[in-house]
Structure formats: structure tokens, C-alpha cells
Amino acid sequence: MRTIVLLLIGLTGGLLLAQWAQRPSPDPAPGLQLQTEPVAAETAIEAAPATVALQVARHGERTVTALATIVGDERTLLAPIAAFVGAQRLTARSASGHHAEAPVVLAADERTGIALLQLDRPLPDTQTLQPDTSDGSLYMGRELLLLTGGSPYRATVAAAGVRDELGAYNYQLSIGSFTGEGPASAIVDPAQQALLGLVRGDHSATTAVALDIGPVNALLAQAQRAPQPMTLTEYADYYYRQTSVGRIAWLKNRIAVGDYEQAVEFGRQTLHLDEYTRRHGSRLMHQAYAFAAQQLLQQSDWAAALALLDDAAVTVGLSDSLRLMRVEALQAVGDLRGALNDLLALSDPEPHRVRRLVIENALAAGQDGGTSLSLLREALAADPDYAPYHRLLGELLARRGDMQGALASLEQALALDPALAAEIDPLLQRLRARRNTPPVTTVPIQRRRNTLFVNARINGSTETYRFLFDTGASYTAITSATALRLGINDIFFRAPVVALETANGRIYTTTARLQSIDVSGARVDNVEAVILESMGGVDGLLGQSFLRHFDINIDRSAGVLVFNRRIGD
């Protein structure tokens, strides 16, 4: 059974990344080695005078990732953390084609997702923006200019700031003129050209989310007051290990590159560190556990899968999808009670199908004793009106020889769901026949030389019919005269035809379905019989379509046949 349900969890916010580091050691430490997925070929961005394009180099690949803004002095870049974290080399390229390396992070605000980078030299032909020093730079209704790699956009502050879960205020902008010439970065005053804030993340043609100038000024003050510059590698190590948003970014990346084992190990170490990591990391950990468990189940490594899922239960709790995976592993190792307990704990209010599979697996495995019966009664207690459970109980009781209990359960199943009639009716008919048949029936026989005859009632008739007893015949047979006496009139037209091999060769004849044949109390319902023209003075022949339901002993000295009803019939 592959009850394989997996949950893909989305995480909002412009702070999360698509590419970052290799497998961390269990103890977070500096010097983290970074890796990313292959990146696309270089994309050209025409930079405006105050903006530059960031080129990120990872494993020899270069790609233009975002715009950055020259702010404060000629060597200071304001850039989104998500654009550069994890880079081995970072290059700023101006509109005139000049380049400068940005190897140092001066200060960063992970709460808002921005950082100050230091260039190794000034970039010619660029403009430095000076930040607005007043509070509340993005008040409602203020007209703005959004700088891009080409023509700027006009915009207006459309709503007051809303504080997010990290404490940063976000402002809604309405873009009035969109030229489609690339993403916007900096927000400036149309008249003074002072920096008022930054566009946060991607934007549409009509709206954007922005940060005001407050976090930018705080970063500049931090960089001037107590500079603690880091290299790109040092900052990446700090970001992924020591910050809430970085830890979540690390987890997300490990899952994206298929390193589920490392994601689980890292999550175990970090989930307890703060509420943000716990809340967002728990969702990602469910995803990592699910992917890791699925791999183990596909390899039939049941013990490892169970150990992993038991660990998930302790670390983050079991979602329905993880619980179903544990059910699969528990069934595979034969722990059907544990599997059913997990199924009963599902939050899904109607887990009938998977619960039913546990019990069917128990029956298929031959667990017909107390275990399977107990499992089934537990399932019935949880869903007393679920007809297939009653059907399974009827089948199980029939196997155990409890005919009355089996009949009651099957009839209850049919009452709850008449659509089960096709599945239930054949067993019901056999059980009813057996209920009306003693386990051992002694039948008087008549003999003529080596031929045996018995008397039988057909379809509940009051009169008896004389049958030839023949254990070698595949079919029970009746004569056409007997069929007519029984009211079976359509014996030539539209009746099914079968081929019979006889001493005189192959013959073709029609068949009829008899409601019952009763030989002195040995009764079988729903007997298929062939119709023959005549049979040498008898009304019919008892063949295997009737006799296979019994073990038969012939006592010639006592002149009786002993019919022993077969167990399970």
C-alpha cells in the first residue's frame, strides 16, 4: 500500500532564497561552504545613474540578480540580502559599464532583508543618493518616483504602514505609470531626489510593497558607529546559522536540493531557538520528514522509515500524510494494531478506505483469530454505520464458523448500503443454505447394480425427484421434463448454452439456475444445472456443482451417503 500523501508548504516573504549552502555540520561553525543550483546565463540590466546591477558569481557562473542603490558615499551599496547571500563573488556594474567588486558586508538588517555592502573602489558615472532624514518618509498620498534599470515609474503611497511578524513596517504603493522596463529598486522624492525608501521584493504593474527610510538610516548609523564588516562567506555563515530568516532559508534550500536528511538534522537543532523558526520551520520539517520517509518506503526500508517517523512524532508531531506513511510501514512489519491506532488518530473525519485496508491486510495475512477480529471491532466502534466494516466482519465470522453472527453482519451491511448486494449476495446465499443444513447429513441411497440414486427436492418443492449420484460429473443435470414441471419454460430460447463431453462425443445443451437442491437436508442454493432431453428414467443427475460443497462418504453396507458440509463453504 502506498498511502503516499505529501504536503508542499509555501513560505511568503521576500527574505527567503532559492539557493544557498552545502550540508552544515551538526555544530554550526564559521567557514560554511556554499553551493547553489546552476544559474541561467547572464541577463543584461541597464542601470540608472543611482542604481547598479549586481552580478553574483557561484561556482564560476555569473548572473545578474537585482538592482542595488549607491547611498551615503560613493563606495556604499544598499542591496537586498536575498540578492547576494551565498555568493562567492559579487560585482556591481554601472550603466556606463564600469565594474567594482563588493567583497564586504558592512551592516545588515535581516528583519527587513536589506544590507550595506562596501565596494573596493568608487564607480564612475554614478549618482549617490542621500537618505531623507525625516520620520515617516512614506506617508499616505505622497507622490514618489521608483528608480529602475531604465525609465522610472511614478507612484503614490496608497495605505499606511502595516507591521509584519518580524516587526518591519510595509507600505502599499500604487504605481501610476508602468513602462515595463524592469524591476524597481529605490524610492526617491521627485523634486529633491532624496532616498525615501526601497521597493520590497517583486512588484506588479500597478502595486508594490515598500520599506520606508527608517531601516536604511539605522543601517548607515550602525555602519558608522561600530563597523563590524564581514566577508561574503562570513556573512552567509552568520545569516544561515544565527538569524531566524536565514535558518528558514537554509531549511528551504536543503529541501529544494533533495538533502532531506540534513534538513531534518538541522531542524532538530534549531526549531527551539525562537518562535519564528519554530513556526515556519515546523512546516518545512513536516515536508522534509515526508520526502525522507517516502524515499525509505520506496526502498522497503521499513525499520528506518519507522524510526524516522517516530522521530517526527516527537519533533514536530505527525500530520495526516506522515501518519499514513507510518501506517504503511507498520503494516509492512506486521504491526496491524499500531497501524489501526494511527488511522483512528487521523484528523480526516472519514478515513474508511485506509482503515478497511488494514483489516483486509490482516485477513489476507491469515490473521483470522483474535487480532483481526479485535481490529475490526475497533474500526466498527469508530464508524458503526460504515457498511464495508460489517461486510468484513461477516466474512471473518463465516471463516470462524459463526454462521448466525456472519449472517447478521452481512444483512446489516446490506441494510446500510444496498449497493453492496453484488458482493454480499453470493456469500449470503451460501450461509443461509448452510444454516438450513446440518453439518452432517445422512442420506438413504437406492442401488441398481453399481449405480446409486437419491431423492431430492428442487426449489423448495414438496415432491421429490430421483437423481443419479455421479461424483465424476462436472454439472448437476435435470431432464427437460423436470424443467417444465418446475416451471422452467424457456429451455430452448435465450438460455445459456454449454458444451459437454460425453461417452458419445461432444454435445451442446442449455443451462438453468436452480434456486436450491435439498437432499434429505443437505442443501445448496443457487445451483447451475444443465438440461438434457432424457436420462434413462431418472429426473436428474447430482454432479459437482452440488457435490463440491460436501465431503461425502458412501456406506454401502448401511445403504447411506454421509454428507459433511465443507468448512468455509
SVG drawing of the C-alpha trace seen along z (x, -y; Angstrom):
<svg xmlns="http://www.w3.org/2000/svg" viewBox="-45 -70 84 125">
<polyline fill="none" stroke="black" stroke-width="0.4" points="0.0,0.0 1.3,-3.2 -0.6,-5.7 1.6,-8.1 0.0,-11.9 2.8,-14.8 2.4,-18.4 4.2,-21.2 4.5,-24.2 4.8,-27.7 6.6,-30.4 5.9,-34.1 8.2,-37.0 11.0,-38.4 13.6,-37.3 13.6,-33.6 16.0,-32.4 16.2,-29.8 19.9,-28.9 22.3,-28.6 24.8,-26.4 26.0,-22.8 25.4,-20.4 26.2,-22.0 27.9,-20.2 25.8,-19.3 27.6,-22.2 27.1,-25.4 30.5,-26.9 32.1,-29.6 33.6,-28.8 30.4,-27.5 31.0,-26.1 28.2,-27.3 26.6,-25.7 23.6,-26.6 21.7,-25.1 23.1,-26.0 22.1,-29.5 20.9,-31.0 23.1,-32.8 23.9,-36.5 21.0,-38.9 21.6,-42.5 20.2,-45.2 20.6,-48.9 21.3,-50.7 20.0,-54.2 22.6,-56.7 21.9,-55.9 21.4,-52.2 23.8,-49.4 23.3,-45.8 24.5,-43.1 26.3,-40.2 26.5,-37.2 29.2,-34.5 28.5,-31.0 30.8,-28.2 32.1,-30.0 28.6,-31.0 27.5,-34.7 24.0,-36.0 22.5,-39.5 20.2,-39.2 18.9,-42.6 19.4,-46.3 21.3,-48.0 21.4,-51.6 24.5,-53.7 23.8,-55.5 25.6,-57.8 29.0,-57.7 30.5,-56.5 31.5,-53.1 28.4,-52.1 25.8,-49.9 22.3,-49.3 21.1,-45.8 18.5,-43.2 20.1,-40.3 18.3,-37.8 20.2,-39.0 23.7,-38.3 23.7,-35.9 25.7,-32.8 27.7,-34.4 31.5,-33.6 32.0,-36.9 29.8,-39.9 30.2,-42.6 28.4,-45.9 28.1,-47.1 27.2,-50.7 25.2,-52.0 28.4,-53.0 29.9,-49.5 32.3,-50.1 32.7,-47.4 33.6,-47.2 33.8,-44.3 31.7,-44.2 33.5,-41.8 32.4,-43.2 29.1,-43.4 29.2,-46.5 25.8,-46.0 22.6,-44.1 19.0,-44.2 17.6,-40.6 14.3,-41.8 13.7,-44.0 16.0,-42.0 18.5,-44.8 22.2,-45.2 25.0,-47.7 27.9,-46.5 31.2,-48.1 32.8,-48.5 36.5,-48.0 36.6,-51.3 34.1,-54.0 32.1,-53.5 32.5,-56.3 29.4,-57.9 27.1,-57.1 25.0,-59.2 25.0,-58.8 21.6,-59.2 21.3,-60.8 18.7,-59.4 15.8,-61.5 16.3,-62.2 12.7,-63.0 10.5,-60.4 7.6,-58.9 9.0,-59.3 6.2,-57.3 3.0,-59.0 -0.3,-58.4 -0.8,-60.2 2.8,-61.2 4.0,-61.2 7.1,-59.2 9.5,-58.1 10.6,-54.5 14.0,-54.0 14.6,-51.1 17.2,-49.9 15.5,-52.2 12.8,-54.8 11.5,-55.5 7.9,-54.9 5.6,-57.3 3.8,-56.0 1.7,-57.1 1.6,-55.8 -1.8,-54.1 -2.0,-52.9 -0.5,-53.4 2.3,-51.0 1.4,-47.6 3.8,-45.8 4.7,-42.3 5.6,-39.4 9.2,-40.4 8.4,-43.9 9.1,-45.7 6.6,-48.2 5.4,-47.7 3.7,-50.3 1.4,-49.8 2.2,-51.8 0.0,-52.4 2.1,-52.6 0.7,-55.2 2.9,-54.8 4.4,-51.4 6.7,-51.2 7.7,-47.6 11.4,-48.3 12.4,-46.1 12.1,-46.0 12.1,-49.0 14.6,-49.4 14.9,-52.7 12.1,-55.2 13.0,-58.9 11.4,-62.2 10.5,-63.6 11.8,-67.1 14.7,-66.6 15.9,-63.2 16.4,-62.2 16.1,-58.5 12.7,-57.8 12.7,-54.0 13.0,-50.8 10.7,-48.6 10.5,-45.3 10.6,-42.2 8.8,-41.9 6.0,-44.2 3.2,-44.2 2.4,-46.8 0.0,-48.5 1.1,-47.9 4.2,-47.4 5.2,-46.9 7.8,-49.3 10.1,-49.9 10.5,-53.5 13.8,-55.2 14.0,-54.3 15.7,-50.9 18.1,-52.4 19.2,-55.3 19.6,-52.8 21.9,-50.7 24.0,-53.7 24.3,-54.7 25.3,-51.2 28.0,-51.1 29.4,-54.4 29.1,-53.8 30.6,-50.3 31.6,-48.8 32.0,-45.0 32.5,-44.2 32.2,-40.6 33.3,-38.9 30.6,-37.4 31.4,-33.9 31.4,-35.0 28.1,-36.8 26.5,-33.8 27.6,-31.6 26.2,-34.0 23.0,-34.5 22.1,-30.9 23.1,-29.8 22.4,-32.8 19.3,-34.5 15.7,-33.3 15.1,-34.1 18.4,-32.6 17.7,-29.3 14.3,-29.1 16.1,-29.9 18.6,-27.1 15.9,-24.6 14.0,-25.5 17.2,-25.2 18.0,-21.7 14.6,-20.5 14.8,-22.1 18.1,-20.3 16.8,-17.0 19.0,-16.9 16.2,-15.8 18.4,-14.1 20.4,-17.3 17.2,-19.4 15.9,-17.1 19.1,-17.2 19.4,-21.0 15.8,-21.5 16.2,-19.3 19.0,-21.7 17.3,-25.0 13.5,-24.7 13.6,-25.6 15.7,-28.7 12.9,-31.2 9.2,-31.4 9.7,-32.4 12.0,-29.5 9.6,-27.1 6.5,-28.2 7.9,-28.4 10.5,-25.6 7.9,-23.1 6.0,-23.3 9.2,-22.8 10.3,-20.0 7.0,-18.2 7.9,-18.4 11.4,-17.2 10.2,-14.2 7.6,-13.4 10.2,-13.3 12.7,-11.4 10.2,-8.8 8.9,-8.4 12.4,-7.5 12.8,-4.9 9.3,-3.4 10.2,-3.1 13.3,-1.2 11.2,1.0 13.4,0.0 10.6,0.3 12.7,0.1 14.4,-3.1 11.1,-4.6 9.5,-3.8 12.5,-5.3 12.3,-8.5 8.5,-8.8 8.7,-8.1 11.3,-10.9 8.9,-13.2 6.2,-12.4 8.4,-13.7 10.0,-16.7 7.1,-18.2 4.1,-15.9 2.6,-13.7 0.5,-15.3 -2.1,-13.1 0.4,-12.5 3.2,-11.4 0.8,-9.3 -0.4,-7.4 3.2,-6.7 3.7,-5.2 0.6,-3.1 2.2,-1.7 5.4,-0.8 3.6,0.7 1.5,2.9 4.7,4.0 6.3,5.2 3.0,6.8 2.1,4.3 -1.6,4.0 -2.8,2.8 -0.3,-0.1 -1.4,-0.8 -5.1,-0.9 -4.3,-3.1 -2.6,-5.6 -5.6,-5.5 -8.0,-6.1 -6.0,-9.2 -6.2,-10.8 -7.8,-14.3 -9.6,-13.3 -13.2,-12.6 -13.7,-9.8 -10.6,-7.6 -12.8,-4.5 -10.8,-3.3 -7.4,-3.2 -8.8,-1.7 -10.5,1.0 -7.2,1.8 -5.6,2.6 -8.3,5.2 -8.2,6.7 -4.5,7.0 -5.0,8.8 -7.3,11.2 -5.1,11.7 -2.2,12.5 -4.2,15.2 -4.8,13.4 -8.3,14.8 -8.0,15.2 -8.5,12.6 -6.2,10.0 -8.1,9.3 -11.5,9.6 -10.3,7.1 -9.0,4.7 -12.3,4.9 -14.4,4.3 -12.3,1.2 -12.9,-0.1 -16.6,0.5 -16.6,-1.3 -15.2,-4.4 -17.6,-4.1 -20.6,-2.0 -22.6,-2.9 -19.8,-2.0 -21.3,0.9 -18.0,2.4 -16.9,3.0 -20.0,5.0 -19.3,6.9 -15.7,7.7 -17.0,8.8 -19.5,11.1 -16.7,12.7 -14.5,13.1 -17.2,14.6 -18.0,17.0 -14.4,18.1 -14.6,18.8 -17.7,20.8 -20.1,18.4 -22.9,18.6 -25.5,16.7 -23.1,13.9 -21.9,13.8 -25.5,13.6 -26.4,10.8 -23.3,8.7 -23.9,9.2 -27.5,8.4 -26.6,5.3 -24.1,4.3 -26.8,4.8 -29.3,2.7 -26.7,-0.2 -25.6,0.0 -27.8,1.9 -25.2,1.2 -23.1,4.0 -25.6,6.6 -23.4,7.9 -20.6,8.5 -22.6,9.9 -25.4,12.0 -23.3,15.0 -22.0,15.4 -25.4,14.7 -26.9,17.5 -24.2,20.0 -24.6,19.0 -28.4,19.3 -28.1,22.7 -25.6,23.9 -27.8,22.6 -30.5,24.8 -28.2,27.7 -26.9,29.8 -23.1,30.2 -23.5,33.9 -26.4,35.3 -27.2,39.0 -29.0,39.7 -30.6,43.0 -29.5,44.4 -31.1,46.6 -28.9,49.0 -29.1,50.7 -26.0,52.7 -23.2,50.2 -25.4,47.1 -26.6,45.0 -29.7,42.9 -31.0,40.3 -34.2,38.4 -34.1,34.6 -36.3,31.6 -35.8,28.8 -36.6,25.1 -38.3,26.0 -40.8,28.3 -43.0,30.7 -42.5,33.5 -39.2,35.3 -37.1,36.0 -35.0,39.1 -31.3,38.2 -28.5,40.3 -25.5,39.8 -22.3,39.2 -19.2,37.7 -17.4,37.7 -19.9,35.3 -19.0,31.6 -22.5,30.4 -25.7,31.3 -28.4,32.1 -32.1,32.2 -34.3,33.5 -36.3,31.2 -39.5,32.8 -38.3,32.0 -37.5,28.4 -41.1,28.0 -42.6,29.5 -40.6,26.9 -41.9,24.1 -38.6,23.5 -40.3,22.9 -37.6,21.2 -35.2,24.1 -34.7,23.7 -34.7,19.9 -32.2,17.4 -31.0,19.9 -27.2,20.1 -25.5,22.9 -22.6,25.1 -20.6,27.9 -20.5,31.3 -18.1,34.1 -20.0,37.5 -19.3,41.1 -21.0,40.4 -18.9,37.3 -19.4,33.6 -23.0,32.3 -24.4,28.8 -27.2,28.1 -28.8,25.2 -28.4,24.4 -30.7,23.3 -30.1,21.8 -31.9,23.7 -32.8,21.9 -32.0,24.9 -31.4,28.6 -32.1,30.3 -31.1,34.0 -32.6,35.0 -31.4,31.8 -28.2,31.4 -29.0,28.2 -27.2,26.0 -28.6,22.8 -28.1,21.2 -27.1,24.4 -26.2,24.3 -27.7,27.3 -27.7,28.4 -30.8,29.6 -30.8,32.9 -33.6,34.5 -33.8,37.7 -31.6,39.6 -32.8,43.3 -35.8,43.0 -34.4,40.5 -35.3,36.9 -31.7,35.6 -28.1,36.2 -26.2,34.8 -22.8,33.6 -20.0,31.4 -21.9,28.2 -23.8,29.6 -21.5,32.2 -18.4,29.9 -19.9,28.3 -19.6,31.5 -17.2,34.2 -19.1,37.4 -18.7,40.9 -20.5,43.9 -21.5,46.5 -22.7,49.3 -23.3,51.8 -25.7,49.3 -27.1,48.1 -26.4,44.4 -24.5,41.4 -22.9,39.2 -22.7,35.5 -20.2,33.5 -20.5,29.8 -17.1,28.4 -15.6,25.8 -15.7,22.4 -18.4,23.2"/>
</svg>
